[in-house]
Amino acid sequence: MAEIKTLYENEKIKDYLNTLSGLRENGVNKVIDMRQAIVAAKKNPMIPFAEKPKLIADYKEQIEDAKIVAAKNKDEDKKLTKEALVYANSVAFEYIAAVEKEQNKLIAEAKSEYVAAVTKIKSEGKIRISSAKTPADKKTAEYELKSALFDAKNHVQTKIERCRDAKKQAFTDHVQINRSLRNERSNFIEDFQLGIKNYINNFKLSKFFLDNGLYIAILIFFIVCIIVAPAIKAGNLLTLPNIFTILEQSSTRMFYALGVAGLILLAGTDLSVGRMVALGSVVTGLILHPGTNIVKFFNVVINGEELVVLFLGNLM
């Protein structure tokens, strides 16, 4: 099988990259470098304070010169970038298709080799098990059979993973070259496609169920309720009054849940939300109660603010 050259080995793409790099070296790239140098100089404690203004002024002067060069090369840069992207996309389409065809063939070969290897291992294992003279020998033969099958499965999975990585890398090279041609500016569509490629490449059904088991269980329960409710003549689940009732009941708890979720995302924990809600409810009830229960509870007549202070003081 003929070796497929990568996009980085394409001579015309190399020429585009080198030409664009030359146009940008003393222009837009130098502006970026000098601005970063100014920020670094301001934060660098090793540079004497008296020398910083002079150094920063020199950097700013270089920025102004670089802006002149950038403006001079802007039209040519834009035109060449557009031309290079069109060529790179056309070449990348053929390259990615060739890589996927080659890797799919290797995957099919690996699977067929795995089937043949499993058949051979099982036949040899059965012979060893049947020829075992003692229970210990039989147990050893069964263990060796399982180990051989496990090793064969790992071997084919490793081959398949390498093929998938090669297909993903082909598209990644395409995205990286386009970014280089655009002077490290990303593209939303390319980033979105790359994210999908990475997700498909790393997707495993077992891991998906482990990570999303709770949501899947809730979804199944909800679907079952939708099916069962009309059958038992209690089909009010999806009616507007029922939906509004659910939203009303969860509206107050949603604020607590969002607060706790924020703490968890910040790697913190706080289990006192329920107790604080209960404390707030009790204090609010005592303040708003119009009867004589407050007087009997504290044995004094006090206003709302003093009541809160006294109540919290008794709890401390």
Secondary structure as GFF3:
##gff-version 3
##sequence-region A 1 316
A	DSSP	three_ten_helix	7	9	.	.	.	ID=ss1
A	DSSP	alpha_helix	11	25	.	.	.	ID=ss2
A	DSSP	alpha_helix	28	43	.	.	.	ID=ss3
A	DSSP	alpha_helix	52	130	.	.	.	ID=ss4
A	DSSP	alpha_helix	135	181	.	.	.	ID=ss5
A	DSSP	alpha_helix	188	202	.	.	.	ID=ss6
A	DSSP	alpha_helix	205	231	.	.	.	ID=ss7
A	DSSP	alpha_helix	240	265	.	.	.	ID=ss8
A	DSSP	alpha_helix	273	288	.	.	.	ID=ss9
A	DSSP	alpha_helix	293	298	.	.	.	ID=ss10
A	DSSP	alpha_helix	304	315	.	.	.	ID=ss11
###
